[in-house]
Amino acid sequence: MTRPLLFLLCLLALLPFSASARLAAPPEAWQRPAEARDLAQIRRSGVLKVLVNQSRNSSGEIKGESVGVEYHRIRAFEQYLNRNARDGREIRLKIVPKAKDQLMVALQRGEGDLVAPGELVSQGGGNVSASAPLRKDVPLLLVSRHGQRRYLRLEQVSGRSIALPAGSAAGEALRQVNEKLAARKLAPIVIEWADPSLAVEDVLEMVQAGIYPLTAVEQPIAERWSKVMPKLRLDRHLVLDRQGDMTWFVRRDAPMLRASVDRFIAGYRAPDDQDAAFQRVYRRLYKVHNPLARRERQRLERVRSVLQRYAEQHRFDWLSLAALAYKESSLNPTARGASGATGLMQITPGAARSVGVGNIQKLDNNVQASAKYLAMLRRSFFSSAQLNERERMAFVLAAYNLGPQRVQGMRAEARRRGLNPNQWFFQVERIAAEQAGMGVVSYVSSVNKYYLAFDRERYLLEPSKKPGKARE
């Protein structure tokens, strides 16, 4: 290489690269906010885009029945806008479900006109304006399970663990409580942030089951779900904070929409029976048990080696198979079910024959048939690189329960509606709930919770191996 050329290359190396050279694409947070649509533009378009928390607590529709806490209020607002339309043009709602911690960013990007979260949400920075309060000074209280230790004061929770769903307002409240505990030289309360596939109602169900010891949640949400989860204990005397208001949110540059929202809220009264459908639909669905109780641990240990063997052969996490087995048979290899389903995995003879396995009364064959069938579903229908492994397993489980063609049809419908067809939790499951009811949604959700419960104690469930010999 000639000396002038080498000198030139050295100079170029010292120059700062442009942002476009360093980054393949700008981070989402750097994108300029979209122009807001105020009420006039919304009326012209005929569509009000409402961003809702994807939690089933906040938004949900089961076979045509609205069960989300915000649905009645949003529909009433739609009617209010249409009653006051001067040109007679009606506005229809478009519901846009998002993860709770994505709602404000989505509003500023112009993905929606209004945020109706149904929970306490931080306004954050940026061009966001909170509506008049739907409910003022909402208490954040501890929730546990009947029969567990009762705490009289927050100081007694020092050093204990509290499970919170992603985006929970209790996170900041606990930070402030921990500052007070530290000042008294007490151990902090440990926050266990739940998996993103769990919404507030899922965490409450796992508390009811005894999987999580404690959670903290807004009092009206805790009271609502205690109607269908009777083992929950609401410790109303243990309040973390009561300074937050439940509100809706709009863009600051949509003042006419904000004024309409505030006028509507001032005159809105919730119907007395707004939770009737909620209680009827959910009363018998939230029944997850603790898969790590003493008897269940003993059962799991007896079948652990066979689950691990076939999970390894077919590239599954063995705890995923264990979670499915617990849902299907409570880890009982001699269980008998409907339609000829049998054994630990409750697989049918026809499904077993389709993957070349017979005599499913035998434990090894039963697990082998189930693992092969699950692997076939994964390979034939859900092998896309666009699916992450957690969502892939959720789709496989839905297909195991409902049939792969129906699940693929639901993904197509989700895509048509602007939902994410590659996300089962809170997205495609909405279509499943509308079309098939809560059966398959509850099935996948339960197996997922059992998997997460097992995964929390993986270090205890996978005995370490001694050199040259596995400890069984």
HELIX and SHEET records of a PDB file:
HELIX    1   1 ARG A    3  LEU A   14  1                                  12    
HELIX    2   2 ALA A   19  ARG A   22  1                                   4    
HELIX    3   3 GLU A   28  TRP A   30  5                                   3    
HELIX    4   4 LEU A   39  SER A   45  1                                   7    
HELIX    5   5 TYR A   71  ARG A   83  1                                  13    
HELIX    6   6 LYS A  100  GLN A  102  5                                   3    
HELIX    7   7 LEU A  103  ARG A  109  1                                   7    
HELIX    8   8 LEU A  154  VAL A  157  5                                   4    
HELIX    9   9 ALA A  170  ALA A  183  1                                  14    
HELIX   10  10 VAL A  200  ALA A  209  1                                  10    
HELIX   11  11 GLN A  219  SER A  226  1                                   8    
HELIX   12  12 PRO A  255  GLY A  267  1                                  13    
HELIX   13  13 ALA A  276  TYR A  282  1                                   7    
HELIX   14  14 ARG A  294  GLN A  313  1                                  20    
HELIX   15  15 TRP A  318  SER A  329  1                                  12    
HELIX   16  16 ALA A  338  GLY A  340  5                                   3    
HELIX   17  17 PRO A  349  SER A  354  1                                   6    
HELIX   18  18 LEU A  363  PHE A  381  1                                  19    
HELIX   19  19 GLU A  389  LEU A  402  1                                  14    
HELIX   20  20 PRO A  404  ARG A  416  1                                  13    
HELIX   21  21 TRP A  424  VAL A  428  3                                   5    
HELIX   22  22 GLU A  429  ALA A  436  1                                   8    
HELIX   23  23 MET A  438  ARG A  456  1                                  19    
HELIX   24  24 ARG A  458  LEU A  461  1                                   4    
SHEET    1   A 3 ARG A  92  LYS A  98  0                                        
SHEET    2   A 3 VAL A  47  ASN A  53  1                                        
SHEET    3   A 3 LEU A 114  ALA A 116  1                                        
SHEET    1   B 2 GLU A  61  ILE A  62  0                                        
SHEET    2   B 2 GLU A  65  SER A  66 -1                                        
SHEET    1   C 2 VAL A 128  ALA A 130  0                                        
SHEET    2   C 2 PHE A 249  ARG A 251 -1                                        
SHEET    1   D 3 THR A 215  GLU A 218  0                                        
SHEET    2   D 3 ARG A 135  ARG A 145 -1                                        
SHEET    3   D 3 LEU A 232  MET A 246 -1                                        
SHEET    1   E 2 SER A 161  LEU A 164  0                                        
SHEET    2   E 2 VAL A 190  TRP A 193  1                                        
END                                                                             
